[in-house]
Structure formats: structure tokens, C-alpha cells
Amino acid sequence: MLDHLAPARPLILLLPTVSQVEQLAATRPDRDLTLVHGQRPLADLQPPIIATYDQLGAIVARLAGGCDDYLLVMDEVHKLYQAGGYRPKALQGILDALATLGQSGGFGGFLGLSATLQPALLEIPIDQWIRVRKPAPWVRQVAIVEYVDLRAWTQTLIRQNLLDPEALNVIRLNDSQVLHELEAFFSAHGYRCLVVHSKIQDEEDIQQMLATELVTDCQLLLTTSLLDEGINLHNPQLGCVHLIGPVHSAELCQFLGRFRQCNPEVFLHLERLPEAAAPWVIADERARMQTMQTLVHGTWLAAMALTDTSPSLTAPMVLSRVKRLNATYRCFSGFDLLLARVLPDGTVEVLPNHPGWLAYLYGLDTDNHYGSLETLRARLVAQLEPCEILHYQVGEPPPDPALGAAFQTATALAEQQRESLVEALEQRLIRLVETGEAATPFEALASLLALDGRARTHEGSLIQVAWELANEVVIDLESAFAMLRANHQRPGWRFVKGLDDALVRALHQRLAACRAQDTPGYDGPLKIPRALGRTLVLEALQDVSRRDPLYQVSAQLVGESARGVRCEPDGRYDVTAQFVTKLFRDYTDSDIERHHYLYRGPAWGGYRYRALEPARVTRRPPTRRSSR
């Protein structure tokens, strides 16, 4: 790319992550590259330009209509559909650029690169396909391991000696919190571990791995999908690679491609597969979701046309309305139907979330892998050919008190380490106040955020989370630290996002009316029988439908594919027991008992949430300062 295309014409190369941009620059010191990402200010743009996806809009604005001569190159072009669930705005900017190719002010051409492209999911017109094939240097071997209870996978690794103590082994699992618990567990069994995920990738040992493309002095690498994104490792020998839970065959191929010098044994650990589950029909789901997206977006445009567009309708108000609309319809769509982005003039553009529904379809295609053992085997062979597929089934493991105790100890140790980080941050804030460097703990936290809060380290991530909790979730810093000490930040965030859902708000109103009617003046816990809980949810669904007729239309449109909700042609709703329980468990302060819900109030965990309190000012993050 840099040796052949860049000398011929101006070039912009887009990469998924900051680490890839810096890694490319480090490996090509012979080239004068312009690097653009969130940690490098936008300076003079001299081609070739190497940038992260999210910087394309700023680059286009800086070029001011001078894009015609540039060739836009996107590495990992499959991210257009694979990553839309968590980076839609950056990907929408790329889709915008593709829509203006060859037009005045648009790019002169586009080149997409991928080793694992699924053409049916890309959904952009392609003028020319260039397929480069090279002989596979080896035959992959993938073992599918099915479990009655997937939690037994750690016992299997220990009992079956599936971690080579003389080589580097890899475990991929997309939950950073669980990775740290596993670190404590396997460390107790004598393995030297390295944990890698996006929140801590600035830690010294991870930066060394990225710079050298080697993992040294380590027997077990515990990672999320971060390693999929172009981070190459050149260890000459690997033990085993273990992937926990379902993964698309293209992601599996991408992940294995990171290990350049060897062909490790691969184990895919899964819950027991069904005999033959009916597959999602991607074309039908595409049409269904596009119809719903068009209806919701059209309703939004009509509402905005009838709304006073005076300055009283501020950008935050528009963003809040879009957020509520997305939360309300996510029950039926499974993703945010609308995408809102603030333009340079301060106005808000609201458009259909194209990357979001591409990611939704990609998720359905992943589900289709796991309809049966034969389906999974065929998809793996098609992606990894040549390869050999093995299959094992693990029954209910006999109780192992020693392993069970070891895991409990490891979990407790990980919890202690997390609590120590929280306590250390609290003490640091107190010292800043005591020494007069800050007037209040909140000002002290703001100071640390400006200094260290953008660093992707253990401490930097904790500072960022504490700031977000205190500004966006709970009413003050004391409540934020109470949530951190209890490790409740994830469910707390989930609850706050749920408050944007019209159904959750309607259920809270029904519960308040139930308390006022049945136990006036009593504010203690209520025993709500499960049948009554279901009735309250059904009444809440009708309340939402009366306020928003499109809600019922959407429920009927998705039909049986709705997540626990079905709307009959006559407008009556039906819900599953799991759907009702989820509402009480995640969006109220309730205990789930066998025959009833013990309801204490609307606020999950009993915390004081900003969204349930009188209006409060949200503070903006301070400007970053350089660390001395």
C-alpha cells in the first residue's frame, strides 16, 4: 500500500484503532507519514495520511472539498457491518464518504481491504473485486467442545491439561471483568498471565507487547476481541488457543491470523448445540428492520416538522429525545434505529442508523452458525479451509471441591484488587483536598481526569468511570464511590439507560399506582405475585401503545422475533415470564422470589439516580493537561 499506491496518488489509509496507526508508523520509519487519531492533534495534512476511522470527518473538513485527488483506503472493511453496534458514528462517516464517491468534493476512489469479508453483509456497490489467494501454510485444527454447563470450561482446561506450561496459551473471552477473575484463578494454578483489553491497553506490559509484537515471560494471554483488530504477534510457538462462547467464523479466522508464526490447537467452548434450529432468514430480517427504521425515522421527521424549531429546542434536548426513542424501540429491533450526530454548526442531524442494522444482521448470521453441529462444522470449514474439525461433548462434571474453592478464592482476590484500586483513588482525592490542591473531592477528581483520566490504564479507567457515574448516573461523588465499591457500575448504567424506555417508565407508573392503591402510606417492600407482575407489564404495554400508535405497529411487524413480547392482530399483548422477570430484576429495586417479586422501589439497588431526581447540572470533563 505505502510502497506502490502512495507514490502514485494522494492516499488516506483508515485503520480501526490508535494502536494500529502507531504500530504501522513504528514499522515504517522510512516513510514520512501524517498520523491522525484522537491522541494526536490534527495538523497539516500531507499524504499519505494514516488515520483512525473516527477521524475521517475532521480530515474531510480540513481538506475543504479537496478530496477529489485522494484514494480512500479502509483496512478491515468488514468492520462496516461487524462494528456498527459500538462505533456507528465513525462508520457512518465512512458510509457518507462512499455515497459521494466520484462526485464534486468527494473522494476519487475507494479501496477496501479484508481477509475475512462476507460480501452478502457488506451492502455497498462494488465496481471491482480483487481476490488474492496464497497457499495455506498449514491445516487448521479446531475442536468444538460442547458443555451442559459452559461454566465447566475452566475445569476442563485444568483436568485435561489443555494449557501447555512450556508455551504461550491464549484465552479469548469478551468480558474484561471476568478476565481479571480468570487471571487470579490461573495465577493460583501457577500460570504467569497477561490480561489485554481496551480499557488498559496503555499499561506498560501491553505497550511492550504492541511494540515488539511478542508476548514474553508469560504462559497465558487473556484477551478480548481487541486482539482481532490487526495486532500481530510473532511468537514462534503457541500452546492452545481457547475461544469461550459463540463467535462468527470470520472473527475466528481473523483472531487466528494474528498469530503469524505458528498453527496452534484451537478449542471452541460452547453450550450444548441444538439438533436443528430454524435459521434466521437474513433477507426477511433486513426488509423487516428497514421497514421499522423507515417508519420510526419518518415519524421523527414529521414530529420535528410540527415542533417549534426556535432556539428553545437545543441540541441536548434533541439528543435526549432520540435516545428515548431508540431505547423504547430497542425491545423490537435489538439495536438503535436512529443515529444522532452534532454538526459543526451545533445542530443535530438525525438519520437512520445504517451501521447499527448492518451489525444486527451480522449478529443474526453469527446465530445461524450455531443452529446445529453440522451447520457450525460447515461454516468453519468454508472459512478456514483447509481445516480439520474435531468434536467433544462434556457432561455434567462431578463436583470438585478443590477447584470450586480455588475459583471462589480467585474471585475474592480479584474483588479485593478492584476494591484496593477504588480505595486508593478515594485516598488520592482526600490528599488533594487536604493539601489545598483542590477545594472539594469532586474538584480533585476533575483535576485527575484532566491529568490521567484519558490514559487506558487501571487507574485511568477507574477515574473515567467515577467521573461518568457522578455526572451521568447518580447524584454525587459519594454515591458514585458507593456504586464502585459494590461493583454495581454495570447494572447501574443499564438501569439509567432503561429509564429512556417508555415501557420501563410506564411500568414504574403502574407500580407507583399499585402501591398507592393497595398500601397507602406504606413505603416498605411489597410482595407482588408473579401473575400480578405480568398484568402490570401488560397494562404498561397498553399505556405505551395509547401514547404511541407506532409502538403497536412495530410489535406486530417483528412478530415472533420480538424479544419476549408479542402483539396480536386485535392489539392484545402477550409476554413471556422471562421478559417480566427481566423488567423487575434490571429496572426496579426488587428481589426475584419463586412465587413473587419483592418490590422496594423504582431505583435499582436503592441508589439515588440523577434521572429520578430534580434536574441537576451535568459538568463537562475538564480540558486535558500534560502529565509532568
Order of alpha helices (4+ residues) and beta strands (2+ residues): beta-alpha-beta-beta-alpha-beta-alpha-alpha-beta-alpha-beta-alpha-beta-alpha-beta-alpha-beta-beta-alpha-beta-alpha-alpha-beta-beta-alpha-alpha-beta-alpha-alpha-alpha-alpha-alpha-alpha-beta-alpha-alpha-beta-beta-alpha-beta-beta
